[in-house]
Amino acid sequence: MEALLMALMASVSGIRGTFGDGLDPQTLVSYAAAYGQWIRQQSGQSLDGEVNQGDSAQGNSTQGESFKAGDNPVIIVGRDSRVTGEICEHLVTATLRSLGINVITLGIVPTPTVAMAVLHHQANGGIILSASHNPAEWNALKLLNHRSEFLDPSQGAEVLALLNQGAGEPSLDADNNSTSISWASWDQTGVLSADMEAVERHIEAILAHPWIDREAIRRAGLRVAVDAVNGAGSEAIPALLTSLGVKVHALHCTPDGYFPHNPEPLAEHLGDICDFVKEHRANLGVVTDPDADRLALVDEHGALFGEEYTQAIAFDWALEQADKERKEATSLNVATNLSSSRVADWVAEKHGATCVRSAVGEIHVVKAMQTHDAIMGGEGNGGVIDPQLHYGRDALMGVAIVLHQMATREMSASECRASYPTFVMSKQKRALDELGMDAKSFLDRVANAYGHLSPNTDDGVKVDFERGWVHMRTSNTEPIIRFYSEAPSATEADALIETVLSEVGV
């Protein structure tokens, strides 16, 4: 199984790969079985209906209060629009039911909708079938715990341990009995049901958000162009906009899994929506990735905001609203990762708040939010996390936030973007062969060279300079070091990377 995982992109929160080449039916069944076994262990329930005294009682904690001994665990399954999604769904749901787990399917829905459904149903976990921004031939299993959060490193390691021990692989002893997993008998198999109202509930929760001024948005008479890349947001985003009284101009909003351009919402892939905004005289353009957890923005002139500014607007909104409610002595925090723009710090400082930094990865941001009681979190890739809904990135919530800010401030999209300072990022990579040393040696050398600047070593090494910063991290999939830098101009951002390389003799 370890060799199999090498052909996939495996992380603590799931696996992804090209369907039929690494991510095949056997792999899907094995991984789903390992996760299902882990859910059983976490719920403290065995197939005989007894509660295992040695296991953690996940079912009796915060979001699983309805779980009782003897009940089947419940797992929510949702998917994006990929052509292979239905096949993956059938394989995963059949595997889970064969473990005596009840499964509630949502069909094609945004990733944050799956998270919301886990909370709504007080389920024991959730599986999202989506390879996010990867090409159409890819798919993935992304795993949620009972709090609707992606698995943290320790939880993910437990699932991988079950997988590597053969928990998900068929294995027989000398008497032809299974030694790898406890499959349910015919009368203990899980029940399959469907929830077709999950997106509607998600939208209703946003409309009911105390910090979203629906009436102001309606009065503004906004026109919004949507590029959902034919993914899971194709129907959900327009439905949200319509509910907010916004005129929708849809582009690439047919959820058939055939992505009309590279699905990662980066500037080089978004020429269509920029032209579409101008053609339809839209006030704003919104772009999501295939599972609708990232949001990019286009102003009325067809100019992209830059992916870092989705988070900045969300932080500004949350701190502005919280300012109205907080007591004088109460401090406010927001949280993002080490590779996100300094514009997040600028927004926090404007409100007298603190921007907490975490290792890269959504679950690390979530943990930082919980540790520091942050009112908002996010990542610089266009992800915003509002804990009043759930602890996960949510493009639908991001859309509502941006519209609220434009409507209540009576600003155009370009004026909204211009209200924040401009920082320019550079993203590069260097092969370890090119650096002439292994990753640890290189990062140690950088940390020592810049010890006088107190570099952050929580996730690789990040060095902050007066006019910018450089963050260096190892890759989990390639023998390289990734470099992220930021400065007031592209030239300065590139120069910072070269300065660091020169300082350590590369």
N, C-alpha and C positions, 0 to 999 in steps of 0.2 A: 504493500500500500504506500510506503514512503516513496518508492520509485514512481508510482502513479501520481502522487502529489507533485513531484518534480515537474511533470508535464503540465501542471495547472498553476494558476496564480492563487496560492493559498494564503489566507490570513486568519487571524483569530476569529473574525466575524463571518467567514465563509470561504467558498471556492469559486473560481471562475475560469473559463477557458473556451476554446472553440468547440462547438457541439460536433460530436463524432470524431474528434481528434483530441483525446484527453478527457473532455467532458462528455462521456458516453453514458448510456443507460445503466451499465453496471456501476459506474462511479456515482451516479445520482442516487441509486438505490443504497449503495454502501454508506454514503455520507448522510443521507436522510435517516437511515437506520441508526447510525451512531448518534445523531442529534436526537432522534426519538428515544433512544436508550437513555441519553443524558437527561432529557426532560422527565422521564420516569423516575430516574434517580433523584432529581431535584424536587419532584413533587412528593417524594417519599412513598410512592405507591408501587406495589408489585402486581403482577397479573392475577394473583389470587385475591386481590382487593384489600390486602393487609397494608397498613402503613409501616414502612421500614423505619424502625426507631433510630437507626444510625444515619439516616439520610437527612439532608436539610429540608425543612418543610416549606418549599417554595410556594405550594398551593395555599398556605396559611398566611403568607406575607402580604405586603401592601396591596398589590393589584390582583391577588388571587384569593380573595376572602371567600368566594363562593365555593371553592374546592373542598370536597369532603372525601374522607376515606371511602373507597369503593367506587367513586366516580372515575370515569376515564379522564385522563388529561385531555386538554383541548389545545390544538394548534391552528392558527390562522395561516392560510396560504393565499398569497396574491402574486400577480405577475405583471410584467410590462407587455408590450405588444409584439415581441419577437415571434417569428414564425415557429420557432421550436418551443415556445412557451407552453402551449397546450400539451405537448408530449411530456415535457418536464413536469408539468402539473400532475398529469395522470400517474407518472412513475412515483413521484414524491407522495402524493396522497394515498396511493395504494400501499406503499411501504409503511407509512405512518399508521394507517388503519390496521395493517397486519400486525402491528405492535400493540393493538388495543387502544389506540389514540383516536379520539374524535377529531375530525378535520372540518373546518369551515372555510370554504373557498370564496374568494371575492371576485375572481375573474381578472380582467385587465384594469388595474388601478394604480395610482401613484404610490411610490414607496411610503411616503408619510401616511397615506390612508391605511396601509397595512398596520402601521404602528398605532394609529388611532383605534383600529378595530381590535387589536390585542387588549387595549385598555377597556374598550366598550364591553367586550365579551368576558373580561377578566380571565383571559386565556393564559395557558402556561407558557406559551411562546408563539413565535411566528416565523414563517419562511417567506422571503421575498425572492421570486425568480426573476432576476434582472441583472444584466452585466453593465448596468448604468451607462456610462459614456462610451463603452467599447463598441466595436462594429457589430453589424446585424448577425454575423455568424457566431458570435459569442453568446453565452448565457452563463448564469451563475446561481448559486444558492447563497443568500445572505440571511443570517440567523439573528433572531431577536429573542431576548429573555422575557420573562413575565411582566417586566416593567416597560416593555416595548422598546428597550434599548438594544443596540447591537451588543453582542457578547464582548465582555472585557477580556483582556489577555488570559487571565486565569480560567475563565469559563471556556474560552475557545480552546485552550490547551487541554482541558478535560475532554472535550468532544474529539479532538485530534487523537488523544490517547486511546479513547474507545475505538476509533477508526483503525489506528495502527495495531491495536491488540486483536483486531479481527471482529470487532463488535458488529460491523456492517457486512462482513463477508461470510458466505455460507461455509460452514465447517462441520464435519461429522466426526464423532468418536468411533471406537471399535464396534459399538452396538448400533451404529447408524443414527445416533441421537445428536441433535444440534448442541454444540458446545460454545457457540459464538454469541447467540442472542436468544432471548425468550420471546419467540413469536406467539401470538395469541392463538388460542383454539378457535374453532369455527364460531362458537357462541360468545366469544369475548372480543371479536374484532370491533374496530372503531366505526362510528357512524359518520357518514359524509353528509354535509348540508351546505347550502349556499346562502350568502348574505349579499344581496344585490343593492343594499341601501347604504353601503359604507361610504361611498363618495358623497352622497347627499348629507349624511351626518357630519362628515368632515367639513363640508361647505357651511352647514348650519353652525358648527362650532366657531368658524371664523367670523361669520356674520354676527354671532352673539358676543364676540370678543369685546370686553369693556373698553379697550383702547382703540377700536376701529370705529370711525365715524361714518357709518353707512350713508346717512342722509347727506353729509357734505360731499361724499363721492358721487352720489346720485345727482345732486344739484350741479356738480361741475360739468356734467354732460360730456364726459371724456370718450374718446375713441381709441381703442387699443388693438394693435395688431399682435397676433399670436403665432409663433412658430414652435410647435410641440414636437417637431421632427418625426411626426407620425407615431409618437410613443404613447406612454400611459397618461400623459397630460392632455391628450388630444381632445377629449370631451370634458374632462374635469376643469381645466383652466377656463375654457369658454363658458361653462356652466357657472362657475364662480363669478366671472365678470358680468354675465347677464343678471345674476342675482344682486349684484352691486349697482345695477342700472347703467352699465357701461356698454357702449356700442362695440361689438366684436368684429374684427376683420381677421378671418382665419387663414393661415398659410401652413401647409403640411400638418393638418390636424385630422388625418384619417388613420386610426390606430391599426394599421395592417402590418407593422413590423418592417416595412421597406423604407429605410431611412434615406431621404433625398440628398443628404449631405453628411459629412462626417458628424456623428452625433455629439461630440464634445463641444459645448457652447463657447468656443474660442473665436476671436476676431476673424481669423483666416477662413472660418467655415460659415460665416453669417452674412455674406453679401446679399443673399436673397431677401432676408428680412429687412435689411437696411433700405434696399430699394422699395420693398413692399410698403414700408412705413411712409415713405415720401409719396408713393403712388396713391395711397389711400388717405393721405393727409391725416394720419393718425397722430394722436398726442403722445403716444408711447408705444414702443414695441417690447414684448416680453418673449424670452426664449427659454425653453427648458431642455434638459437632457431626456433620454428615453424613459427614465423612471420618475421624473419630475421632482427631484430633490435639490436641484441646482437651478439658479435663475440668473439669466443675463438680461441686460436692459439696453434699449435703443431709444435715443431722444427723437424729437419730432423732425429733426433735420436728417435722420438716418445715421447718426453718429453713435457708436457704442460707448457706454459709460466706462467699460472696463470691469471685469468680473469682481474685483475687490470692492467696488462701490455698492453692490447689493447689500453686503454686510454693514458697510458704513451707514447707509440709510436706515437699516434696521436698528442698529445701535442708537442712532440719533433719536429715532422714534421712541424706542423703549425708555431711554433715559429722560427724554422730554416728558413722557407720560408719567414715569415714576417720580420725577421731580415734583409733580403736582400733588402727589400723595404722600411723599415721605416726610417723616419728622426731621427736624433740623439736624439732629445728631446722627441720623442714619446714613451710613456710607453705601454707595452703590457700586456694583461690579458688573462688568461684562467679560466674556471670555472668548478667546480665539486661539489659533495655533501659532507656533513660532515662525511659520513661513508666510503669515498674512501681513498685509500692508500696515505701515505706520499710520495710515489714515484712521484706523481703529483707535489708536492711542490718542490721536488728535480729537476725535469725537468724544472720547471718554474725558479727556482733560477739559474740554469745553463745558462739560456738565459737572466738573468736580468729582468725577468718578475714576475708577481704576480699571484698566484693561489687563486682565490676567492672561498669561500665555501658557499653553500646554504643548505637549508633543503633537506631531502631526497625526491626524486620524480623528474621525468623528467621535469615537467613544472616549478618546482622551480629552477632547473639548468638553464633552458631557460630564466627565468626572471632575474636571476643573470647575465647571459651572456649579455642580453639586457641593463641592468642597468649599467654594467661596460664595455660595448663595447668589450666583450671578442672575440678573434679571433677563439677560439675553446672551446668546452665544452664536457662534458661526464659524465659517471658514472662508478664506479668501477666494475660493472657487465658485462663489455664488450661493453658498449654503447659509441659511439662517435658521436658528434654533430658538424657538419660543417655548419655555417650559410651562407656560400657561396652557399650552395645547399638549405637547409631548416633547420628550427629549430626543429630537431627531431633526435633521434638515428638512425643510418644508417649503417648496417653491410656491404653493398656493398661498400660504401665510405671507411669504415674501411679496407676492403680487398685491395683496390687500394692504400691506404696510406702505409700499411705494405709492399706491393710489391715495391712501390716507394723507401722506405727506404732501403730495401734489395738490390735493383738494383743499386741505385745511390751511396750507400756506399760500394758496392761490399762486402756485408756481408752475411754469412749464417744466417739462422733463429736462431741458437743457439748463434752465435756471437752477433746478434741483441739483444737477450734477456740478454746476459751477459753484455751488455753495460749499464744496469741499476742496481742499488743496489737492494738487496733482502730484502723485508719486509714480515713478516708472520702475517696473520690475524687469529683471533679466533672469532667465532660467536656462541653465547650461548643465552639461554633464561631462565628466572626464573619466576615461577608462583607467583602471588601477595600473595597467601596464604603462600608460602615459605618465602617471604620477610617479611611477618607479618604486612603489611601496604598497603594502596592504592598507586596507581602509582604516584599521585601528591606528596604525603608525602615523598615517597622514593626519587623522583627526587629533591625535595626541600632540603632534607637532604644531598644528594650528593653535590648539588651546594653550600650549606653552608659550608660543610666540606672542600671543595677545593676552597673556595673563594679567597684564596691567589694566586691561579693559574689562576684566571680570566676565569672560564669555560664558554664555549659557550652554551647559553640556547635558541638558535633559534629553535631547533628541539630536544626536550628532553634535555639532558645535555651531553656535550662532555668535557672531561678533557684531556689536553695535558701535558704529562710528557717529560722528557729529551729524553728518549729512546723509547717512544711510546705514545699511547693514548687509551682512552676508551670512547665509545659513547653509551649512554643508551637512548632508546626510548620506548614509549608505543606502543602497537599493536592496530590496528583498528579492529581486528577480534577475539582476544583472551585476557583473563585477565592475561597478562604477561608483563614483561619488556624484551626487546631485548637488548643484549649486543654485541657490536662490539669492538674488541681491535686489536692493531697492535704493533709489536715489531720486533727486529731483529731475534728472534727465536720463535717457537711455545710455548716453555716452558715459556718464558717471557711474551708472549701475554696472555696466560692463567693466569699467576700469577698476571698480572695487574688487571684483573677482580676480582680475589680473594682479592687483596689489597683494592680495592674500597669497596667491600662488607664488609670487616673487619673494614674499617675506619668508616662506618656508622652503625656498630653494628649488621650486619646480619651474 
